[in-house]
């Protein structure tokens, strides 16, 4: 099961690429995707524990997208169309 997190602002294509590049370096990350409208980050983890991955994701988004914050939106069994 994955989780959707809402960005506090719409991120640019370049920002979203940087966020995903940095997210893929996280050890417990199974997958990460950003929706086509670049409003949500979808995350799954290898062990189902999100605290470590999302703690890092918050910092990644702040640095890569000019202070952008994340807030939990919803659980999802599958991801939707993403970039």
Residue pairs with C-beta under 8 A, 6 or more apart in sequence:
1 44
1 48
1 75
1 76
1 77
2 31
2 42
2 43
2 44
2 75
2 76
2 77
2 78
2 79
3 42
3 43
3 44
3 50
3 72
3 73
3 74
3 75
3 76
4 40
4 41
4 42
4 72
4 73
4 74
4 75
4 76
5 40
5 41
5 42
5 43
5 54
5 57
5 70
5 71
5 72
5 73
6 39
6 40
6 70
6 71
6 72
6 73
7 38
7 39
7 40
7 41
7 61
7 65
7 68
7 69
7 70
8 68
8 69
8 70
8 71
9 65
9 68
10 37
10 38
10 39
11 19
11 34
11 38
11 61
11 65
11 68
12 38
12 65
13 38
13 83
15 64
15 65
15 66
15 68
16 34
16 38
16 65
16 83
18 64
18 65
19 32
19 34
19 41
19 57
19 60
19 61
19 64
19 65
20 32
20 33
20 34
22 60
22 64
23 29
23 32
23 43
23 56
23 57
23 60
24 32
26 52
26 53
26 56
26 57
28 45
28 46
28 47
28 49
28 52
28 53
29 43
29 44
29 45
29 46
29 53
30 44
30 45
30 46
31 42
31 43
31 44
31 79
32 41
32 42
32 43
32 44
32 57
33 41
33 42
33 79
33 82
33 83
34 40
34 41
34 42
34 82
34 83
35 42
35 80
35 81
35 82
35 83
36 81
36 82
36 83
38 83
40 73
41 57
41 61
41 70
42 76
42 79
42 80
42 82
43 50
43 53
43 54
43 57
44 79
45 53
54 70
57 70
58 69
58 70
61 68
61 69
61 70
62 68
62 69
